[in-house]
Amino acid sequence: MEEKILIVDDQFGIRILLNEVLQKEGYKTFQAANGVQALDILKKHSPDLVLLDMKIPGMDGIEILKRMKVIDQDIRVIIMTAYGELDMIQEAMDLGAITHFAKPFDIDDIRAAVKKYSQAVY
């Protein structure tokens, strides 16, 4: 069965880049530009892994993560942040994020993390 990855970032270019790279790796991908879209996709498609940007206008990454955990407490989330957002990274990790990447990130590092964390472990 195909692993499903949800990419949540308000920057179109980053969503497209991650989408193309992950589809080439064989994942089924979903994209969301904001928290409302992300939560809707989570409810409808139950992705195996979420790549979540922390700085999103409207509902920020921390709020999105909190709401995702209410819907699915076992959802695996990798957060993406700009450098210097250590307090936000710590809060996200405390809320259950599994790892984080600082932007700009190395696409090969993201690819490896997705491969490591997306495979369902039951």
Stockholm file with secondary structure:
# STOCKHOLM 1.0

chainA/1-122         MEEKILIVDDQFGIRILLNEVLQKEGYKTFQAANGVQALDILKKHSPDLVLLDMKIPGMDGIEILKRMKVIDQDIRVIIMTAYGELDMIQEAMDLGAITHFAKPFDIDDIRAAVKKYSQAVY
#=GR chainA/1-122 SS CCCEEEEECSCHHHHHHHHHHHHHTTCEEEEESSHHHHHHHHHHHCCSEEEEESCCSSSCHHHHHHHHHHHCTTCEEEEEEETTCHHHHHHHHHTTCCEEEEESCCHHHHHHHHHHHHSCCC
#=GC SS_cons         CCCEEEEECSCHHHHHHHHHHHHHTTCEEEEESSHHHHHHHHHHHCCSEEEEESCCSSSCHHHHHHHHHHHCTTCEEEEEEETTCHHHHHHHHHTTCCEEEEESCCHHHHHHHHHHHHSCCC
//
